Amino acid sequence: MLLPEDIHPDNSLYVIGGYIIKLLSSEGEFGFMELYADLRIDREVPMPLFLLSLDWLFLIGVISNGEGGGVTLCS
């Protein structure tokens, strides 16, 4: 389930996905580790949760691979 009842909301896929979308909409394309580093400036996000959030956003068609090999929002 995406919104579990037993953890803090900041650790849910919806919230972390929202932060990722916010970063991508402000800057465009990010490299994988650059995106993770920028996300960790504001939020303490473990790598496995970051990866799961990226997978979820890719599966629902919000992000894709950019031309330079990075992560970008779908148009």
PyMOL Python script that loads the backbone (N, CA, C, O; Angstrom):
from pymol import cmd

cmd.read_pdbstr("""\
ATOM      1  N   MET A   1       0.843  -1.187   0.000  1.00  0.00           N
ATOM      2  CA  MET A   1       0.000   0.000   0.000  1.00  0.00           C
ATOM      3  C   MET A   1       0.883   1.244   0.000  1.00  0.00           C
ATOM      4  O   MET A   1       1.935   1.263   0.639  1.00  0.00           O
ATOM      5  N   LEU A   2       0.463   2.265  -0.705  1.00  0.00           N
ATOM      6  CA  LEU A   2       1.267   3.477  -0.826  1.00  0.00           C
ATOM      7  C   LEU A   2       1.185   4.382   0.387  1.00  0.00           C
ATOM      8  O   LEU A   2       2.141   5.102   0.678  1.00  0.00           O
ATOM      9  N   LEU A   3       0.071   4.365   1.102  1.00  0.00           N
ATOM     10  CA  LEU A   3      -0.074   5.178   2.306  1.00  0.00           C
ATOM     11  C   LEU A   3      -0.263   4.272   3.527  1.00  0.00           C
ATOM     12  O   LEU A   3      -1.388   4.094   3.994  1.00  0.00           O
ATOM     13  N   PRO A   4       0.811   3.709   4.039  1.00  0.00           N
ATOM     14  CA  PRO A   4       0.692   2.827   5.185  1.00  0.00           C
ATOM     15  C   PRO A   4       0.304   3.602   6.435  1.00  0.00           C
ATOM     16  O   PRO A   4       0.598   4.791   6.558  1.00  0.00           O
ATOM     17  N   GLU A   5      -0.347   2.930   7.344  1.00  0.00           N
ATOM     18  CA  GLU A   5      -0.817   3.582   8.561  1.00  0.00           C
ATOM     19  C   GLU A   5       0.231   3.588   9.667  1.00  0.00           C
ATOM     20  O   GLU A   5       0.106   4.355  10.621  1.00  0.00           O
ATOM     21  N   ASP A   6       1.249   2.760   9.561  1.00  0.00           N
ATOM     22  CA  ASP A   6       2.187   2.608  10.664  1.00  0.00           C
ATOM     23  C   ASP A   6       3.509   3.344  10.491  1.00  0.00           C
ATOM     24  O   ASP A   6       4.421   3.134  11.291  1.00  0.00           O
ATOM     25  N   ILE A   7       3.651   4.202   9.475  1.00  0.00           N
ATOM     26  CA  ILE A   7       4.866   4.994   9.317  1.00  0.00           C
ATOM     27  C   ILE A   7       4.496   6.464   9.139  1.00  0.00           C
ATOM     28  O   ILE A   7       3.347   6.808   8.862  1.00  0.00           O
ATOM     29  N   HIS A   8       5.496   7.312   9.305  1.00  0.00           N
ATOM     30  CA  HIS A   8       5.295   8.753   9.141  1.00  0.00           C
ATOM     31  C   HIS A   8       5.006   9.062   7.670  1.00  0.00           C
ATOM     32  O   HIS A   8       5.615   8.449   6.793  1.00  0.00           O
ATOM     33  N   PRO A   9       4.102   9.988   7.377  1.00  0.00           N
ATOM     34  CA  PRO A   9       3.767  10.314   5.982  1.00  0.00           C
ATOM     35  C   PRO A   9       4.959  10.748   5.136  1.00  0.00           C
ATOM     36  O   PRO A   9       4.956  10.541   3.923  1.00  0.00           O
ATOM     37  N   ASP A  10       5.979  11.346   5.750  1.00  0.00           N
ATOM     38  CA  ASP A  10       7.154  11.767   4.983  1.00  0.00           C
ATOM     39  C   ASP A  10       7.921  10.588   4.398  1.00  0.00           C
ATOM     40  O   ASP A  10       8.775  10.775   3.533  1.00  0.00           O
ATOM     41  N   ASN A  11       7.627   9.385   4.858  1.00  0.00           N
ATOM     42  CA  ASN A  11       8.290   8.187   4.348  1.00  0.00           C
ATOM     43  C   ASN A  11       7.412   7.409   3.370  1.00  0.00           C
ATOM     44  O   ASN A  11       7.691   6.245   3.083  1.00  0.00           O
ATOM     45  N   SER A  12       6.367   8.032   2.862  1.00  0.00           N
ATOM     46  CA  SER A  12       5.486   7.351   1.913  1.00  0.00           C
ATOM     47  C   SER A  12       5.910   7.677   0.478  1.00  0.00           C
ATOM     48  O   SER A  12       6.565   8.688   0.225  1.00  0.00           O
ATOM     49  N   LEU A  13       5.526   6.810  -0.443  1.00  0.00           N
ATOM     50  CA  LEU A  13       5.868   7.017  -1.850  1.00  0.00           C
ATOM     51  C   LEU A  13       5.224   8.278  -2.409  1.00  0.00           C
ATOM     52  O   LEU A  13       5.820   8.955  -3.246  1.00  0.00           O
ATOM     53  N   TYR A  14       4.023   8.599  -1.959  1.00  0.00           N
ATOM     54  CA  TYR A  14       3.349   9.802  -2.448  1.00  0.00           C
ATOM     55  C   TYR A  14       4.148  11.054  -2.115  1.00  0.00           C
ATOM     56  O   TYR A  14       4.347  11.911  -2.976  1.00  0.00           O
ATOM     57  N   VAL A  15       4.601  11.164  -0.884  1.00  0.00           N
ATOM     58  CA  VAL A  15       5.311  12.372  -0.450  1.00  0.00           C
ATOM     59  C   VAL A  15       6.675  12.468  -1.118  1.00  0.00           C
ATOM     60  O   VAL A  15       7.034  13.528  -1.633  1.00  0.00           O
ATOM     61  N   ILE A  16       7.436  11.388  -1.120  1.00  0.00           N
ATOM     62  CA  ILE A  16       8.754  11.407  -1.740  1.00  0.00           C
ATOM     63  C   ILE A  16       8.626  11.608  -3.246  1.00  0.00           C
ATOM     64  O   ILE A  16       9.422  12.333  -3.843  1.00  0.00           O
ATOM     65  N   GLY A  17       7.633  10.974  -3.864  1.00  0.00           N
ATOM     66  CA  GLY A  17       7.375  11.196  -5.285  1.00  0.00           C
ATOM     67  C   GLY A  17       7.054  12.651  -5.571  1.00  0.00           C
ATOM     68  O   GLY A  17       7.471  13.197  -6.593  1.00  0.00           O
ATOM     69  N   GLY A  18       6.318  13.275  -4.675  1.00  0.00           N
ATOM     70  CA  GLY A  18       6.007  14.699  -4.836  1.00  0.00           C
ATOM     71  C   GLY A  18       7.244  15.569  -4.791  1.00  0.00           C
ATOM     72  O   GLY A  18       7.368  16.514  -5.570  1.00  0.00           O
ATOM     73  N   TYR A  19       8.166  15.259  -3.882  1.00  0.00           N
ATOM     74  CA  TYR A  19       9.419  16.011  -3.813  1.00  0.00           C
ATOM     75  C   TYR A  19      10.250  15.815  -5.089  1.00  0.00           C
ATOM     76  O   TYR A  19      10.863  16.758  -5.590  1.00  0.00           O
ATOM     77  N   ILE A  20      10.263  14.594  -5.601  1.00  0.00           N
ATOM     78  CA  ILE A  20      11.001  14.324  -6.835  1.00  0.00           C
ATOM     79  C   ILE A  20      10.394  15.102  -7.998  1.00  0.00           C
ATOM     80  O   ILE A  20      11.125  15.698  -8.789  1.00  0.00           O
ATOM     81  N   ILE A  21       9.081  15.102  -8.108  1.00  0.00           N
ATOM     82  CA  ILE A  21       8.397  15.856  -9.168  1.00  0.00           C
ATOM     83  C   ILE A  21       8.696  17.346  -9.040  1.00  0.00           C
ATOM     84  O   ILE A  21       8.927  18.024 -10.041  1.00  0.00           O
ATOM     85  N   LYS A  22       8.692  17.851  -7.819  1.00  0.00           N
ATOM     86  CA  LYS A  22       8.982  19.266  -7.595  1.00  0.00           C
ATOM     87  C   LYS A  22      10.392  19.619  -8.063  1.00  0.00           C
ATOM     88  O   LYS A  22      10.590  20.641  -8.720  1.00  0.00           O
ATOM     89  N   LEU A  23      11.368  18.780  -7.728  1.00  0.00           N
ATOM     90  CA  LEU A  23      12.737  19.032  -8.183  1.00  0.00           C
ATOM     91  C   LEU A  23      12.846  18.987  -9.702  1.00  0.00           C
ATOM     92  O   LEU A  23      13.473  19.855 -10.311  1.00  0.00           O
ATOM     93  N   LEU A  24      12.238  17.975 -10.312  1.00  0.00           N
ATOM     94  CA  LEU A  24      12.318  17.833 -11.764  1.00  0.00           C
ATOM     95  C   LEU A  24      11.599  18.957 -12.491  1.00  0.00           C
ATOM     96  O   LEU A  24      12.042  19.384 -13.557  1.00  0.00           O
ATOM     97  N   SER A  25      10.505  19.440 -11.936  1.00  0.00           N
ATOM     98  CA  SER A  25       9.778  20.520 -12.609  1.00  0.00           C
ATOM     99  C   SER A  25      10.526  21.848 -12.513  1.00  0.00           C
ATOM    100  O   SER A  25      10.350  22.719 -13.365  1.00  0.00           O
ATOM    101  N   SER A  26      11.358  22.008 -11.485  1.00  0.00           N
ATOM    102  CA  SER A  26      12.090  23.266 -11.356  1.00  0.00           C
ATOM    103  C   SER A  26      13.407  23.267 -12.133  1.00  0.00           C
ATOM    104  O   SER A  26      13.852  24.323 -12.583  1.00  0.00           O
ATOM    105  N   GLU A  27      14.028  22.115 -12.297  1.00  0.00           N
ATOM    106  CA  GLU A  27      15.350  22.060 -12.915  1.00  0.00           C
ATOM    107  C   GLU A  27      15.400  21.332 -14.249  1.00  0.00           C
ATOM    108  O   GLU A  27      16.372  21.494 -14.987  1.00  0.00           O
ATOM    109  N   GLY A  28      14.397  20.542 -14.583  1.00  0.00           N
ATOM    110  CA  GLY A  28      14.441  19.788 -15.828  1.00  0.00           C
ATOM    111  C   GLY A  28      15.012  18.405 -15.628  1.00  0.00           C
ATOM    112  O   GLY A  28      14.471  17.616 -14.853  1.00  0.00           O
ATOM    113  N   GLU A  29      16.103  18.095 -16.317  1.00  0.00           N
ATOM    114  CA  GLU A  29      16.701  16.767 -16.254  1.00  0.00           C
ATOM    115  C   GLU A  29      17.791  16.696 -15.185  1.00  0.00           C
ATOM    116  O   GLU A  29      18.606  17.609 -15.052  1.00  0.00           O
ATOM    117  N   PHE A  30      17.793  15.617 -14.442  1.00  0.00           N
ATOM    118  CA  PHE A  30      18.799  15.364 -13.416  1.00  0.00           C
ATOM    119  C   PHE A  30      19.473  14.038 -13.695  1.00  0.00           C
ATOM    120  O   PHE A  30      18.850  13.117 -14.223  1.00  0.00           O
ATOM    121  N   GLY A  31      20.744  13.938 -13.340  1.00  0.00           N
ATOM    122  CA  GLY A  31      21.392  12.644 -13.260  1.00  0.00           C
ATOM    123  C   GLY A  31      20.858  11.928 -12.028  1.00  0.00           C
ATOM    124  O   GLY A  31      20.357  12.566 -11.102  1.00  0.00           O
ATOM    125  N   PHE A  32      20.964  10.625 -12.016  1.00  0.00           N
ATOM    126  CA  PHE A  32      20.411   9.827 -10.926  1.00  0.00           C
ATOM    127  C   PHE A  32      20.956  10.254  -9.556  1.00  0.00           C
ATOM    128  O   PHE A  32      20.181  10.558  -8.650  1.00  0.00           O
ATOM    129  N   MET A  33      22.272  10.278  -9.406  1.00  0.00           N
ATOM    130  CA  MET A  33      22.861  10.622  -8.111  1.00  0.00           C
ATOM    131  C   MET A  33      22.710  12.107  -7.796  1.00  0.00           C
ATOM    132  O   MET A  33      22.627  12.488  -6.629  1.00  0.00           O
ATOM    133  N   GLU A  34      22.675  12.940  -8.820  1.00  0.00           N
ATOM    134  CA  GLU A  34      22.441  14.371  -8.604  1.00  0.00           C
ATOM    135  C   GLU A  34      21.038  14.600  -8.042  1.00  0.00           C
ATOM    136  O   GLU A  34      20.853  15.418  -7.140  1.00  0.00           O
ATOM    137  N   LEU A  35      20.058  13.884  -8.572  1.00  0.00           N
ATOM    138  CA  LEU A  35      18.694  13.989  -8.075  1.00  0.00           C
ATOM    139  C   LEU A  35      18.619  13.524  -6.626  1.00  0.00           C
ATOM    140  O   LEU A  35      17.973  14.163  -5.795  1.00  0.00           O
ATOM    141  N   TYR A  36      19.276  12.417  -6.329  1.00  0.00           N
ATOM    142  CA  TYR A  36      19.275  11.895  -4.956  1.00  0.00           C
ATOM    143  C   TYR A  36      19.954  12.878  -3.999  1.00  0.00           C
ATOM    144  O   TYR A  36      19.458  13.108  -2.895  1.00  0.00           O
ATOM    145  N   ALA A  37      21.077  13.455  -4.410  1.00  0.00           N
ATOM    146  CA  ALA A  37      21.782  14.417  -3.558  1.00  0.00           C
ATOM    147  C   ALA A  37      20.937  15.663  -3.315  1.00  0.00           C
ATOM    148  O   ALA A  37      20.886  16.159  -2.190  1.00  0.00           O
ATOM    149  N   ASP A  38      20.277  16.176  -4.347  1.00  0.00           N
ATOM    150  CA  ASP A  38      19.426  17.355  -4.183  1.00  0.00           C
ATOM    151  C   ASP A  38      18.214  17.057  -3.309  1.00  0.00           C
ATOM    152  O   ASP A  38      17.780  17.912  -2.538  1.00  0.00           O
ATOM    153  N   LEU A  39      17.671  15.860  -3.424  1.00  0.00           N
ATOM    154  CA  LEU A  39      16.536  15.475  -2.586  1.00  0.00           C
ATOM    155  C   LEU A  39      16.960  15.381  -1.130  1.00  0.00           C
ATOM    156  O   LEU A  39      16.196  15.755  -0.240  1.00  0.00           O
ATOM    157  N   ARG A  40      18.153  14.894  -0.876  1.00  0.00           N
ATOM    158  CA  ARG A  40      18.635  14.734   0.501  1.00  0.00           C
ATOM    159  C   ARG A  40      19.018  16.051   1.157  1.00  0.00           C
ATOM    160  O   ARG A  40      19.261  16.079   2.363  1.00  0.00           O
ATOM    161  N   ILE A  41      19.080  17.132   0.411  1.00  0.00           N
ATOM    162  CA  ILE A  41      19.343  18.443   1.017  1.00  0.00           C
ATOM    163  C   ILE A  41      18.196  18.812   1.948  1.00  0.00           C
ATOM    164  O   ILE A  41      18.424  19.323   3.045  1.00  0.00           O
ATOM    165  N   ASP A  42      16.971  18.555   1.517  1.00  0.00           N
ATOM    166  CA  ASP A  42      15.795  18.913   2.314  1.00  0.00           C
ATOM    167  C   ASP A  42      15.243  17.764   3.136  1.00  0.00           C
ATOM    168  O   ASP A  42      14.693  17.992   4.214  1.00  0.00           O
ATOM    169  N   ARG A  43      15.376  16.539   2.657  1.00  0.00           N
ATOM    170  CA  ARG A  43      14.768  15.367   3.288  1.00  0.00           C
ATOM    171  C   ARG A  43      15.783  14.265   3.481  1.00  0.00           C
ATOM    172  O   ARG A  43      16.626  14.032   2.614  1.00  0.00           O
ATOM    173  N   GLU A  44      15.711  13.591   4.600  1.00  0.00           N
ATOM    174  CA  GLU A  44      16.555  12.423   4.865  1.00  0.00           C
ATOM    175  C   GLU A  44      15.841  11.204   4.295  1.00  0.00           C
ATOM    176  O   GLU A  44      15.033  10.572   4.975  1.00  0.00           O
ATOM    177  N   VAL A  45      16.146  10.878   3.041  1.00  0.00           N
ATOM    178  CA  VAL A  45      15.483   9.787   2.331  1.00  0.00           C
ATOM    179  C   VAL A  45      16.484   8.659   2.118  1.00  0.00           C
ATOM    180  O   VAL A  45      17.528   8.875   1.502  1.00  0.00           O
ATOM    181  N   PRO A  46      16.185   7.450   2.618  1.00  0.00           N
ATOM    182  CA  PRO A  46      17.100   6.333   2.349  1.00  0.00           C
ATOM    183  C   PRO A  46      17.066   5.935   0.873  1.00  0.00           C
ATOM    184  O   PRO A  46      16.045   6.090   0.204  1.00  0.00           O
ATOM    185  N   MET A  47      18.179   5.426   0.378  1.00  0.00           N
ATOM    186  CA  MET A  47      18.305   5.049  -1.025  1.00  0.00           C
ATOM    187  C   MET A  47      17.224   4.058  -1.466  1.00  0.00           C
ATOM    188  O   MET A  47      16.647   4.252  -2.536  1.00  0.00           O
ATOM    189  N   PRO A  48      16.918   3.000  -0.691  1.00  0.00           N
ATOM    190  CA  PRO A  48      15.875   2.070  -1.160  1.00  0.00           C
ATOM    191  C   PRO A  48      14.507   2.739  -1.350  1.00  0.00           C
ATOM    192  O   PRO A  48      13.773   2.396  -2.276  1.00  0.00           O
ATOM    193  N   LEU A  49      14.168   3.681  -0.485  1.00  0.00           N
ATOM    194  CA  LEU A  49      12.894   4.388  -0.633  1.00  0.00           C
ATOM    195  C   LEU A  49      12.929   5.329  -1.832  1.00  0.00           C
ATOM    196  O   LEU A  49      11.921   5.494  -2.518  1.00  0.00           O
ATOM    197  N   PHE A  50      14.069   5.940  -2.087  1.00  0.00           N
ATOM    198  CA  PHE A  50      14.236   6.786  -3.270  1.00  0.00           C
ATOM    199  C   PHE A  50      14.054   5.958  -4.540  1.00  0.00           C
ATOM    200  O   PHE A  50      13.342   6.368  -5.457  1.00  0.00           O
ATOM    201  N   LEU A  51      14.696   4.796  -4.590  1.00  0.00           N
ATOM    202  CA  LEU A  51      14.572   3.915  -5.757  1.00  0.00           C
ATOM    203  C   LEU A  51      13.141   3.444  -5.968  1.00  0.00           C
ATOM    204  O   LEU A  51      12.653   3.407  -7.097  1.00  0.00           O
ATOM    205  N   LEU A  52      12.475   3.086  -4.887  1.00  0.00           N
ATOM    206  CA  LEU A  52      11.087   2.641  -4.990  1.00  0.00           C
ATOM    207  C   LEU A  52      10.187   3.771  -5.484  1.00  0.00           C
ATOM    208  O   LEU A  52       9.264   3.538  -6.265  1.00  0.00           O
ATOM    209  N   SER A  53      10.453   4.978  -5.034  1.00  0.00           N
ATOM    210  CA  SER A  53       9.674   6.138  -5.492  1.00  0.00           C
ATOM    211  C   SER A  53       9.907   6.405  -6.978  1.00  0.00           C
ATOM    212  O   SER A  53       8.964   6.703  -7.710  1.00  0.00           O
ATOM    213  N   LEU A  54      11.164   6.298  -7.426  1.00  0.00           N
ATOM    214  CA  LEU A  54      11.452   6.464  -8.851  1.00  0.00           C
ATOM    215  C   LEU A  54      10.756   5.385  -9.678  1.00  0.00           C
ATOM    216  O   LEU A  54      10.185   5.674 -10.729  1.00  0.00           O
ATOM    217  N   ASP A  55      10.807   4.148  -9.203  1.00  0.00           N
ATOM    218  CA  ASP A  55      10.126   3.050  -9.906  1.00  0.00           C
ATOM    219  C   ASP A  55       8.638   3.331 -10.032  1.00  0.00           C
ATOM    220  O   ASP A  55       8.055   3.155 -11.102  1.00  0.00           O
ATOM    221  N   TRP A  56       8.024   3.767  -8.938  1.00  0.00           N
ATOM    222  CA  TRP A  56       6.588   4.045  -8.930  1.00  0.00           C
ATOM    223  C   TRP A  56       6.250   5.167  -9.920  1.00  0.00           C
ATOM    224  O   TRP A  56       5.290   5.055 -10.682  1.00  0.00           O
ATOM    225  N   LEU A  57       7.040   6.249  -9.905  1.00  0.00           N
ATOM    226  CA  LEU A  57       6.787   7.362 -10.825  1.00  0.00           C
ATOM    227  C   LEU A  57       6.977   6.939 -12.280  1.00  0.00           C
ATOM    228  O   LEU A  57       6.244   7.391 -13.159  1.00  0.00           O
ATOM    229  N   PHE A  58       7.956   6.074 -12.535  1.00  0.00           N
ATOM    230  CA  PHE A  58       8.161   5.573 -13.893  1.00  0.00           C
ATOM    231  C   PHE A  58       6.991   4.695 -14.337  1.00  0.00           C
ATOM    232  O   PHE A  58       6.514   4.812 -15.466  1.00  0.00           O
ATOM    233  N   LEU A  59       6.539   3.826 -13.455  1.00  0.00           N
ATOM    234  CA  LEU A  59       5.441   2.920 -13.808  1.00  0.00           C
ATOM    235  C   LEU A  59       4.133   3.645 -14.097  1.00  0.00           C
ATOM    236  O   LEU A  59       3.352   3.207 -14.942  1.00  0.00           O
ATOM    237  N   ILE A  60       3.892   4.745 -13.404  1.00  0.00           N
ATOM    238  CA  ILE A  60       2.641   5.479 -13.650  1.00  0.00           C
ATOM    239  C   ILE A  60       2.807   6.536 -14.751  1.00  0.00           C
ATOM    240  O   ILE A  60       1.872   7.281 -15.045  1.00  0.00           O
ATOM    241  N   GLY A  61       4.003   6.597 -15.360  1.00  0.00           N
ATOM    242  CA  GLY A  61       4.209   7.457 -16.523  1.00  0.00           C
ATOM    243  C   GLY A  61       4.494   8.908 -16.225  1.00  0.00           C
ATOM    244  O   GLY A  61       4.243   9.764 -17.073  1.00  0.00           O
ATOM    245  N   VAL A  62       5.013   9.218 -15.038  1.00  0.00           N
ATOM    246  CA  VAL A  62       5.305  10.600 -14.695  1.00  0.00           C
ATOM    247  C   VAL A  62       6.732  10.975 -15.067  1.00  0.00           C
ATOM    248  O   VAL A  62       6.982  12.115 -15.460  1.00  0.00           O
ATOM    249  N   ILE A  63       7.669  10.048 -14.952  1.00  0.00           N
ATOM    250  CA  ILE A  63       9.061  10.321 -15.297  1.00  0.00           C
ATOM    251  C   ILE A  63       9.528   9.348 -16.369  1.00  0.00           C
ATOM    252  O   ILE A  63       8.919   8.303 -16.599  1.00  0.00           O
ATOM    253  N   SER A  64      10.616   9.717 -17.014  1.00  0.00           N
ATOM    254  CA  SER A  64      11.211   8.843 -18.028  1.00  0.00           C
ATOM    255  C   SER A  64      12.710   9.089 -18.069  1.00  0.00           C
ATOM    256  O   SER A  64      13.224   9.966 -17.375  1.00  0.00           O
ATOM    257  N   ASN A  65      13.405   8.313 -18.886  1.00  0.00           N
ATOM    258  CA  ASN A  65      14.829   8.540 -19.118  1.00  0.00           C
ATOM    259  C   ASN A  65      14.985   9.727 -20.051  1.00  0.00           C
ATOM    260  O   ASN A  65      14.338   9.792 -21.097  1.00  0.00           O
ATOM    261  N   GLY A  66      15.835  10.655 -19.677  1.00  0.00           N
ATOM    262  CA  GLY A  66      16.077  11.803 -20.522  1.00  0.00           C
ATOM    263  C   GLY A  66      17.042  11.480 -21.643  1.00  0.00           C
ATOM    264  O   GLY A  66      17.609  10.388 -21.684  1.00  0.00           O
ATOM    265  N   GLU A  67      17.231  12.415 -22.548  1.00  0.00           N
ATOM    266  CA  GLU A  67      18.132  12.211 -23.682  1.00  0.00           C
ATOM    267  C   GLU A  67      19.576  12.037 -23.222  1.00  0.00           C
ATOM    268  O   GLU A  67      20.345  11.316 -23.858  1.00  0.00           O
ATOM    269  N   GLY A  68      19.946  12.683 -22.136  1.00  0.00           N
ATOM    270  CA  GLY A  68      21.310  12.575 -21.627  1.00  0.00           C
ATOM    271  C   GLY A  68      21.504  11.415 -20.677  1.00  0.00           C
ATOM    272  O   GLY A  68      22.569  11.286 -20.072  1.00  0.00           O
ATOM    273  N   GLY A  69      20.493  10.563 -20.531  1.00  0.00           N
ATOM    274  CA  GLY A  69      20.583   9.418 -19.647  1.00  0.00           C
ATOM    275  C   GLY A  69      20.103   9.679 -18.245  1.00  0.00           C
ATOM    276  O   GLY A  69      20.152   8.786 -17.399  1.00  0.00           O
ATOM    277  N   GLY A  70      19.639  10.883 -17.977  1.00  0.00           N
ATOM    278  CA  GLY A  70      19.150  11.231 -16.654  1.00  0.00           C
ATOM    279  C   GLY A  70      17.672  10.964 -16.488  1.00  0.00           C
ATOM    280  O   GLY A  70      17.054  10.249 -17.277  1.00  0.00           O
ATOM    281  N   VAL A  71      17.126  11.547 -15.454  1.00  0.00           N
ATOM    282  CA  VAL A  71      15.704  11.410 -15.136  1.00  0.00           C
ATOM    283  C   VAL A  71      15.014  12.714 -15.488  1.00  0.00           C
ATOM    284  O   VAL A  71      15.507  13.789 -15.148  1.00  0.00           O
ATOM    285  N   THR A  72      13.880  12.632 -16.165  1.00  0.00           N
ATOM    286  CA  THR A  72      13.137  13.821 -16.574  1.00  0.00           C
ATOM    287  C   THR A  72      11.638  13.560 -16.451  1.00  0.00           C
ATOM    288  O   THR A  72      11.195  12.412 -16.430  1.00  0.00           O
ATOM    289  N   LEU A  73      10.870  14.637 -16.371  1.00  0.00           N
ATOM    290  CA  LEU A  73       9.415  14.510 -16.369  1.00  0.00           C
ATOM    291  C   LEU A  73       8.917  14.188 -17.774  1.00  0.00           C
ATOM    292  O   LEU A  73       9.467  14.675 -18.761  1.00  0.00           O
ATOM    293  N   CYS A  74       7.894  13.380 -17.856  1.00  0.00           N
ATOM    294  CA  CYS A  74       7.272  13.108 -19.144  1.00  0.00           C
ATOM    295  C   CYS A  74       6.486  14.328 -19.597  1.00  0.00           C
ATOM    296  O   CYS A  74       5.920  15.041 -18.769  1.00  0.00           O
ATOM    297  N   SER A  75       6.446  14.570 -20.867  1.00  0.00           N
ATOM    298  CA  SER A  75       5.718  15.732 -21.377  1.00  0.00           C
ATOM    299  C   SER A  75       4.338  15.367 -21.836  1.00  0.00           C
ATOM    300  O   SER A  75       3.591  16.232 -22.295  1.00  0.00           O
TER     301      SER A  75
END
""", "prot")
cmd.dss("prot")
cmd.show_as("cartoon", "prot")
cmd.util.cbc("prot")
cmd.orient("prot")
